[in-house]
């Protein structure tokens, strides 16, 4: 685990976030991933946060989700920024204002330096959105890892 990331998240914190992802995904056919990166790569210095999150989305294999119902919570620690990115299958059913509300809730926890709870809040809220719009069904399977990706 990288130095700045270690300062913000203990192994117990990462395990708790992974557990929250696993719990949230039990009620939906969608997928949730959390990626925490220490800093931008040199070749990404001119990219926007959204562009970097989209690259991470692809790197994590989230575009391979059959129904295109994946959601990524991406943190860029050195920049003190995060982004919630939903795949194209979600956009037709969920308004942008819903993602802003999720981000606002996370920001409130982050402002108090409670990063673990901020991400767990985001995961739980994303899970609610996914379960309302993409409930679990007989053929639902967990296609992607629930582990927090740290780089």
N, C-alpha and C positions, 0 to 999 in steps of 0.2 A: 504494500500500500504506500502511496506517495506521502511525503511529509505533510503538506497542507491538509490533505484528506485525512491523515491520521489524527491531526489536531481536532478536526471537526467530528470524526466518526470513529468510535471504538469498534472492535470486532463484535461486541454485543449490540451496538447500534445497527451495524450492517445486518446482523442476524435478525434483529427485530424488524427491520425494513423488509427483508426477504420473507419473513413470516407474514407480514401485512400483505405483501403481494400475493402470496400463496392463498391466504384467506379471501382476499378480494376476488381472485380468479375463480373461486369455487362457485360463484353465482352467475358467471358470465362465460360466453364463448369467446370473448375478447382476450387480449394479452396486454399485460402491463410490464414494462421494463423501466428500471432506474439505472442511469449511468452517471457516474461522478468522475469528472476529469479534473486534474490539477490545473492544467493550463492549456491554452491553444497550442496547436502544433505550429511550427514556424511557417509552414506553407498556408496556414489558415489565418494569418494575421490580418488579412484584408477582408475576410468573410464576416458576414453578420452572424449573430448568435443562432438565428433560425437556420442559416445555411449549414452551420456546423452541426446543429442538431439533426438536420436532414441527412447529413453524411453519416452520423452516428447511427441513425435509424436504419440505414442501409447496411452498415458494418455489422450491426447486431442481428441481421437477418429478419428484421421486422416486416419487410415488404413481402416476405414469403408466406406470411399468414394468409391462409386460404380466403377468408372473408374480408381481409384488409381492415381488421378491427383492432389493430395494435395501437397502444399509446405509450409514448416515451416521456419520462420525466428526466430531463438532462440538466446537470449542474456543471457549471464552469467555475471552479472555486476561485482561481486567481482573479477572474474578472468580476466576481461576486454577482453572477447572473445565473438564471435558470430559464428553461423553456419547456413548456408542455406541448408536445407534438402528437397529433392524432392522424392516423392513416386515412386514406380517401374513403373507406367504407363508413367511417364515423361522421365525416363532414356533412353528409346529406341529412343526418338525423339530429345532430347536436349543434346548437348555436354557439358562436364565438363567445358570447357573454358568459356562457357556462364555464369555459376554460379560464376566462378572466377571474371569475369567482373562485375557482380552484387555486389559481396563482395568488390571488389576494389573501386567501386563507394561509397558504404556505408562507407568503411574505411576512404575515403577522408573527408566525412562529420564528422565522429567520431573524426578524428584527429583535427578538428577545434572545437570540443566539441559541435557540432550541431547534437545531438542525434536524435531529432525529425525528422529533415530533412533527416538524414541518413537512418532511418527506412522507411520513406515515399519514398525515392528514391528506396530503395530495393523493397518495395511493388509495386511501379509503374513499375519497370523493370521486376519483376517476373510476373506481370499482362500482360505485353507485350508478354513475352515468352509464357505464357499460352494461351493468345488469338490467337497467331499465330498458335500454335500447337493443341489447344483444344478450338476452338471458341464456343461461346454460341450457343445452338440449342433449338428447341421448347421444349424439355423435360428437359432442364437445370433447376436445382433448387439449391438454396443456402442451402447446407446440414449442414454446421457448422457455429458456431458463428463468427461474424466479430470482436467481442470485443478483445482487447489485453488481453492476459492472464498474470496476474502478480502474482508471488509467491515468 
